[in-house]
Amino acid sequence: MEIGIDSFASAMYGSTSLTGVEAMEQLLDRIVQADHSGLDVFGIGEHHRKEFLDSATAVILAAAAARTTRIRLTSAVTVLSAADPVRIFQSFATLDLISKGRAEMVVGRGSSVEAYPLFGFDLNDYDALFREKLDLLLKIRDQEFVEWSGRFRPAIPNLPVYPRPLQEKMPVWLGVGGTPESFARAGTLGLPLMVAIIGGHTSRFRPLVDLYREAGARAGYKPEQLKVGLHSPGYVAETDDKAISEYYPGYSELWTRLGRERGWPPVTRPQFDQLVGPQGVLVVGGPERVAEKLLRHGEALGGVDRFTFQMDNAGLTHEQLMNSIRLIGEQVMPLVRRDR
């Protein structure tokens, strides 16, 4: 199991007086820490909101590429429906050259929809936009000269797209939530799957992951080609009690605030305790507890090839996040790989 971090580049304005410059410098320091600590991958999301600094994902990743040597660098996720696939490919191909072959992308429709009106797209076209743009992105990735036409973008009359990446076939993962059609689409295309699970029990996604694998098998892909990744909130400290006491206040504040926007009830401590429990989705605790939970998540989904922690939007300090990344590399990853 590969293990890494996903970040939404939190501006971290809430309980601190950080400037955007300081928050970005700290984020880059955390990516360097992940590289030095032996983590496999670091992802940057895409939002267009005041509280996040990740609207230009590839720019952040390029800055990180210049300061790291081995960690893979990916989007998490690129809102492909509201973007031009040509420019997205060019940005990540350039990142691949800068990083010497470490670039990936996770593409999706986006759970935050502010990009659609910002870039002039209609939310009524939510799925049609994604289908069409994913088709174009994969064509660009797989061939230098592209002949393509569609509904939402001007046609491309057998034109080349440059630069080409260092990797022969730059990885494109499909980021999904809970829609069966999305899981089946990823399998039919043979794309690696990144499942975002932020609430409830991980095991409830097993039928959808099975659907992905079944669709891939019908399309002629081998099991080893059908990778499954899991993205969930989490945090590691030296002990279980310390991790929970540090993580809960910011988590509660964040999800209660989001609930007011989206019509969810406020977070309660009993709910949180269930999510931190053995079957719950939150991967919060000391190294041994976290390693056990990662292995349990893998079993629940019939195997997980990659797990990424989302931890930097729960009110944690830079120092706490740096320590958590260190603990993941030094203690969690050896425990997970010892027990496999």
C-alpha positions as CSV (number, residue, x, y, z in Angstrom):
1,M,0.0,0.0,0.0
2,E,1.3,3.4,-1.0
3,I,0.7,6.1,1.7
4,G,0.6,9.8,1.2
5,I,-1.0,13.1,2.0
6,D,-3.7,15.2,0.2
7,S,-3.9,18.9,1.0
8,F,-6.4,21.6,0.1
9,A,-3.7,24.2,0.8
10,S,-5.6,25.6,3.7
11,A,-4.9,29.3,4.1
12,M,-4.9,28.5,7.9
13,Y,-6.3,32.0,8.7
14,G,-8.8,30.7,11.3
15,S,-6.8,30.6,14.6
16,T,-3.6,32.3,13.4
17,S,-2.4,35.5,11.8
18,L,-0.7,33.7,8.9
19,T,-0.4,35.6,5.6
20,G,-0.9,33.7,2.3
21,V,2.8,33.8,1.7
22,E,3.5,32.2,5.1
23,A,0.8,29.5,4.7
24,M,2.2,28.6,1.2
25,E,5.7,28.4,2.5
26,Q,4.6,26.1,5.3
27,L,2.7,23.9,2.9
28,L,5.9,23.5,0.7
29,D,7.8,22.7,3.9
30,R,5.3,19.9,4.6
31,I,5.7,18.4,1.2
32,V,9.5,18.4,1.7
33,Q,9.0,16.7,5.1
34,A,6.8,14.1,3.4
35,D,9.6,13.5,0.8
36,H,12.3,13.2,3.5
37,S,10.1,11.0,5.6
38,G,9.6,8.4,2.8
39,L,5.9,9.0,2.0
40,D,4.9,7.9,-1.5
41,V,2.7,10.7,-2.8
42,F,1.5,14.2,-2.0
43,G,-1.6,15.6,-3.6
44,I,-3.0,19.1,-3.9
45,G,-6.7,19.7,-4.4
46,E,-8.5,22.4,-6.4
47,H,-10.8,25.0,-4.9
48,H,-11.7,28.6,-5.6
49,R,-12.6,29.8,-2.2
50,K,-11.0,32.2,0.3
51,E,-10.0,29.6,2.8
52,F,-7.9,27.6,0.4
53,L,-4.8,28.5,-1.7
54,D,-5.0,25.6,-4.2
55,S,-6.7,27.2,-7.3
56,A,-3.5,26.8,-9.3
57,T,-2.6,23.2,-8.4
58,A,0.1,22.6,-10.9
59,V,2.0,25.7,-9.8
60,I,2.2,24.6,-6.2
61,L,3.3,21.1,-7.3
62,A,6.0,22.5,-9.6
63,A,7.4,24.5,-6.7
64,A,7.4,21.3,-4.6
65,A,9.0,19.4,-7.5
66,A,12.0,21.8,-7.3
67,R,12.5,21.0,-3.6
68,T,11.9,17.2,-3.6
69,T,13.6,14.2,-5.1
70,R,11.4,11.1,-4.9
71,I,7.8,11.7,-3.8
72,R,5.1,11.5,-6.5
73,L,3.2,14.7,-7.0
74,T,-0.5,14.7,-8.0
75,S,-3.7,16.7,-8.1
76,A,-6.4,15.7,-5.7
77,V,-8.6,16.4,-7.6
78,T,-8.5,18.5,-10.8
79,V,-12.0,19.7,-11.5
80,L,-11.8,18.6,-15.1
81,S,-15.4,19.6,-16.0
82,A,-14.6,23.3,-15.6
83,A,-11.2,23.2,-17.2
84,D,-9.6,22.9,-20.7
85,P,-8.1,19.4,-21.0
86,V,-5.4,20.7,-23.3
87,R,-4.1,23.2,-20.8
88,I,-4.5,20.7,-17.9
89,F,-2.3,18.2,-19.9
90,Q,0.2,20.8,-20.7
91,S,0.5,21.9,-17.1
92,F,1.0,18.4,-15.8
93,A,3.3,17.4,-18.6
94,T,5.5,20.4,-17.7
95,L,5.3,19.3,-14.1
96,D,6.4,15.8,-15.1
97,L,9.5,17.3,-16.8
98,I,10.4,19.5,-13.8
99,S,9.9,16.6,-11.4
100,K,11.7,14.1,-13.7
101,G,8.8,11.8,-14.1
102,R,6.9,12.1,-10.8
103,A,3.7,13.8,-11.9
104,E,0.2,12.3,-11.8
105,M,-3.3,13.7,-11.8
106,V,-6.6,12.7,-10.2
107,V,-9.5,14.1,-12.2
108,G,-13.1,14.4,-11.2
109,R,-16.2,16.5,-11.4
110,G,-15.6,18.2,-8.0
111,S,-17.7,18.2,-4.9
112,S,-17.3,22.0,-4.5
113,V,-19.0,23.6,-7.5
114,E,-17.7,27.2,-7.4
115,A,-15.5,26.5,-10.4
116,Y,-18.5,26.1,-12.7
117,P,-19.9,29.7,-12.7
118,L,-16.4,31.1,-12.3
119,F,-15.4,29.7,-15.6
120,G,-18.7,30.1,-17.4
121,F,-20.1,26.5,-17.2
122,D,-23.6,25.4,-16.5
123,L,-24.1,23.0,-13.6
124,N,-26.9,21.3,-15.5
125,D,-24.1,19.9,-17.8
126,Y,-22.2,18.5,-14.7
127,D,-21.8,15.0,-16.0
128,A,-21.8,15.7,-19.8
129,L,-18.9,18.1,-19.3
130,F,-16.9,15.6,-17.5
131,R,-17.5,12.7,-19.9
132,E,-16.5,14.8,-22.9
133,K,-13.4,16.4,-21.3
134,L,-12.1,13.1,-19.9
135,D,-12.3,11.6,-23.4
136,L,-10.2,14.5,-24.7
137,L,-7.7,14.3,-21.9
138,L,-7.1,10.6,-22.4
139,K,-6.7,11.1,-26.2
140,I,-4.1,13.8,-25.6
141,R,-2.2,11.7,-23.1
142,D,-2.1,8.7,-25.4
143,Q,-1.3,10.4,-28.7
144,E,0.8,13.4,-29.8
145,F,-1.5,14.4,-32.6
146,V,-5.2,14.8,-31.7
147,E,-8.2,14.6,-34.0
148,W,-11.2,15.5,-31.8
149,S,-14.6,17.2,-31.7
150,G,-17.2,17.7,-29.1
151,R,-20.0,19.8,-27.7
152,F,-18.3,22.1,-25.1
153,R,-15.0,22.9,-26.8
154,P,-13.8,23.9,-30.3
155,A,-12.7,20.9,-32.4
156,I,-9.0,19.9,-32.7
157,P,-8.2,19.1,-36.3
158,N,-5.2,16.7,-36.0
159,L,-3.0,19.0,-34.1
160,P,-0.1,18.2,-31.8
161,V,-0.1,19.0,-28.1
162,Y,3.1,19.9,-26.4
163,P,5.1,19.4,-24.3
164,R,5.0,15.7,-23.9
165,P,5.7,14.3,-20.4
166,L,8.8,12.3,-19.5
167,Q,6.6,9.3,-18.5
168,E,5.4,7.4,-21.5
169,K,1.9,7.2,-20.0
170,M,1.4,9.8,-17.3
171,P,-1.0,8.3,-14.6
172,V,-4.6,9.7,-14.7
173,W,-6.7,8.5,-11.7
174,L,-10.5,9.0,-11.6
175,G,-11.6,10.6,-8.4
176,V,-15.1,9.4,-7.3
177,G,-17.6,9.9,-4.5
178,G,-20.5,7.6,-4.3
179,T,-22.1,7.4,-7.8
180,P,-22.2,3.9,-9.3
181,E,-21.8,5.3,-12.8
182,S,-18.5,6.9,-11.9
183,F,-17.1,3.6,-10.5
184,A,-18.2,1.7,-13.6
185,R,-16.8,4.4,-15.9
186,A,-13.4,4.1,-14.3
187,G,-13.4,0.3,-14.6
188,T,-14.5,0.4,-18.3
189,L,-11.7,2.8,-19.1
190,G,-9.1,0.9,-17.0
191,L,-8.2,3.9,-15.0
192,P,-7.0,3.7,-11.4
193,L,-9.7,4.7,-8.9
194,M,-9.4,7.2,-6.1
195,V,-12.4,7.0,-3.7
196,A,-13.0,9.9,-1.4
197,I,-14.7,8.6,1.8
198,I,-15.3,11.3,4.4
199,G,-18.1,9.8,6.5
200,G,-19.7,6.6,7.7
201,H,-18.1,3.2,7.4
202,T,-15.6,2.4,4.7
203,S,-17.1,-1.0,4.1
204,R,-20.3,0.5,2.6
205,F,-18.2,1.3,-0.5
206,R,-17.3,-2.3,-1.1
207,P,-20.2,-2.9,-3.6
208,L,-19.1,0.1,-5.6
209,V,-15.5,-1.0,-5.7
210,D,-16.6,-4.5,-6.8
211,L,-18.6,-2.8,-9.5
212,Y,-15.4,-1.0,-10.6
213,R,-13.4,-4.2,-10.8
214,E,-16.2,-6.1,-12.6
215,A,-16.5,-3.4,-15.2
216,G,-12.8,-3.4,-15.7
217,A,-12.7,-7.2,-16.1
218,R,-15.5,-7.0,-18.7
219,A,-13.5,-4.4,-20.6
220,G,-10.5,-6.8,-20.7
221,Y,-8.3,-5.3,-17.9
222,K,-6.2,-7.5,-15.6
223,P,-6.8,-7.2,-11.8
224,E,-3.3,-5.6,-11.3
225,Q,-4.3,-2.8,-13.7
226,L,-7.3,-1.8,-11.7
227,K,-5.8,0.1,-8.8
228,V,-7.9,1.4,-5.9
229,G,-6.9,4.4,-3.8
230,L,-8.7,5.7,-0.7
231,H,-8.7,9.3,0.5
232,S,-10.0,10.0,4.0
233,P,-9.5,12.4,6.9
234,G,-6.9,11.4,9.3
235,Y,-4.1,12.4,11.7
236,V,-1.3,10.7,13.6
237,A,0.2,11.7,17.0
238,E,2.3,9.8,19.5
239,T,-0.7,8.3,21.3
240,D,-4.3,7.7,20.5
241,D,-5.5,10.1,23.2
242,K,-3.2,12.9,22.0
243,A,-4.3,12.5,18.4
244,I,-8.0,12.6,19.2
245,S,-7.7,15.6,21.6
246,E,-5.7,17.6,19.0
247,Y,-7.8,16.6,16.0
248,Y,-11.4,16.8,17.4
249,P,-11.8,20.5,18.0
250,G,-10.8,21.6,14.5
251,Y,-12.7,18.7,12.9
252,S,-15.9,19.6,14.8
253,E,-15.6,23.3,13.9
254,L,-15.0,22.6,10.2
255,W,-17.8,20.1,9.6
256,T,-20.3,22.0,11.7
257,R,-19.5,25.1,9.5
258,L,-19.8,23.0,6.3
259,G,-23.0,21.6,7.6
260,R,-24.6,25.1,7.9
261,E,-23.7,25.6,4.2
262,R,-25.0,22.2,3.0
263,G,-27.8,21.4,5.4
264,W,-26.1,18.8,7.6
265,P,-26.6,18.7,11.4
266,P,-23.8,19.9,13.7
267,V,-21.0,17.4,14.6
268,T,-21.4,15.8,18.0
269,R,-18.7,14.0,20.1
270,P,-20.6,10.6,20.0
271,Q,-20.7,10.8,16.2
272,F,-17.0,11.6,16.1
273,D,-16.2,8.7,18.4
274,Q,-18.0,6.3,16.1
275,L,-16.0,7.6,13.1
276,V,-12.8,7.2,15.0
277,G,-13.8,3.7,16.1
278,P,-12.7,0.4,14.4
279,Q,-15.2,0.6,11.5
280,G,-15.4,4.4,11.1
281,V,-13.7,6.3,8.3
282,L,-11.6,8.7,10.4
283,V,-7.9,7.4,10.6
284,V,-7.0,9.2,13.8
285,G,-4.7,7.9,16.5
286,G,-1.3,6.7,17.4
287,P,0.9,4.9,14.9
288,E,-0.2,1.4,15.8
289,R,-3.9,2.2,15.8
290,V,-3.6,4.0,12.5
291,A,-1.7,1.2,10.9
292,E,-4.3,-1.3,12.0
293,K,-7.0,0.8,10.6
294,L,-5.3,1.2,7.2
295,L,-5.0,-2.6,7.0
296,R,-8.7,-2.9,8.0
297,H,-9.7,-0.4,5.3
298,G,-7.8,-2.4,2.8
299,E,-9.6,-5.6,3.8
300,A,-13.0,-3.9,3.7
301,L,-12.5,-2.8,0.1
302,G,-10.9,-6.0,-1.1
303,G,-7.5,-4.4,-1.3
304,V,-6.3,-0.8,-1.4
305,D,-3.2,0.2,-3.4
306,R,-2.9,3.8,-2.1
307,F,-4.1,5.7,1.0
308,T,-3.9,9.4,1.4
309,F,-4.6,11.4,4.6
310,Q,-6.5,14.6,4.5
311,M,-5.4,16.5,7.6
312,D,-4.6,20.1,7.1
313,N,-8.1,21.7,7.3
314,A,-8.9,20.7,10.9
315,G,-7.3,23.6,12.7
316,L,-4.0,21.8,13.3
317,T,-0.8,23.8,13.5
318,H,2.0,23.6,11.1
319,E,4.2,21.9,13.8
320,Q,1.5,19.3,14.5
321,L,1.2,18.5,10.8
322,M,4.9,18.2,10.4
323,N,5.1,15.8,13.3
324,S,2.2,13.8,12.0
325,I,3.9,13.4,8.6
326,R,7.1,12.3,10.3
327,L,5.3,9.7,12.3
328,I,3.5,8.4,9.2
329,G,6.9,7.8,7.5
330,E,8.9,6.6,10.5
331,Q,6.3,4.4,12.2
332,V,3.0,3.9,10.4
333,M,4.4,2.9,7.0
334,P,6.8,0.2,8.5
335,L,3.9,-1.2,10.5
336,V,1.6,-1.4,7.5
337,R,4.2,-3.1,5.4
338,R,5.4,-5.5,8.1
339,D,1.9,-6.8,8.5
340,R,1.1,-7.4,4.8
